[in-house]
């Protein structure tokens, strides 16, 4: 349990291309939205975290280029720090800034436009430039190897993964922010274009533009606001080796470790029983069952079965990605904070049509960064 | 002792982008291209006029809501004559040296616009000089900052 709460949140709609807003215009939209949601004004924010990536933005020090738009240059300027990584890492950093005692509130804002650069070249750019990058590997080819390793280890099938795409794209129909929403069949996924075996186009998240913001506050400030605070009950960030050849891709020990630490903070002993809704970073269909295993929702190798039996369905015992998840909208970096926002809305009971049944007292949100989920952030949110 | 050979990898990384100018940027670039006009906007709070038009007035944290058409004339507020070659991001070729990079305050504007000035003799440049935008001819403007060729030093004396 921490003494930090999410008191405001906003996100853009996620689209293949947002042409009527540049980075500043998107950041201003979600910053204003989060302030309005919290019932706060810019005067009330004393610390700012901006999250972005220079390769995606096509500029150096991209996170320092939205200061007008996020409000950190208000009245001559406030404290601002930057994070290059997933939005959840920005959330963790923002929380720690408040826990330092120096600040009462923090705005965390993240932006990314996948449409403006070249996804394959940019994700190729994350690999080692001497040994790996010249061979052309990029995010999807790397993910395909991970999917293959995972299948081979436990005898999983491509159909197991197709179930995830069908579920999440179906859930997305209830989420006005989602980019890809469709009523699909297993066959639709199985017969879709092969991209990098075993991954087909419907196993892949889309290229998206978007931005998201949350406002964090300390206990004293959060308790005085009219809106119900959503508490960060547990949070942890762990990372494993960068070089894929040094990793066992059928496992995600960094996620296991992050989950263990976050559960410890939140007092969670049995996640399947205790957590009411899960929003995780399913950049590719196979990631959802693999992450669920490492998060302790089922034994190793049983993630596919969990989905096939409907346990993760919208009306199942543990709905996973009722928003449609990252498979339905993938503004890189933004997607992790979007998971946090979706979990927050579920706890508030304000998720609209995508609100899951029953009271949501405890939710899990998850963000990743790096090839094949190199680093993971697990956030446990609650009333 | 024999030195071991140390290798390196030399590559040219091409990373194409298609940046959205957004609502405010599109307004300005269209006016440059179609009307040879410079467009800014005004903050409703502090009344400052910004060029290029901003999504937000940073100090007030409010969206400027009034479009302002500015004259092509102003003063040279700051400048430097650059003497080293630079690869022009537009052409990929070396930009001829020397060239003058300036910050220009258009008449009626509170912010500064950065652009080239067509005078490269430091002895003939001074803060406060009157300058005027020279546009590319009709048919050659495409909706980018280089639709303004440069700012030329005016004959009239600055105040």
Interface residues (C-beta under 8 A of the other chain):
Chain A: X17 X18 X19 X20 X21 X22 X24 X25 X28 X42 X55 X58 X67 X68 X69 X71 X73 X74 X75 X76 X113 X115 X116 X117 X118 X121 X122 X125 X129 X130 X134
Chain B: X9 X11 X13 X14 X15 X16 X17 X18 X19 X20 X21 X22 X23 X24 X25 X54 X55 X56 X57 X58 X59 X60 X61 X63
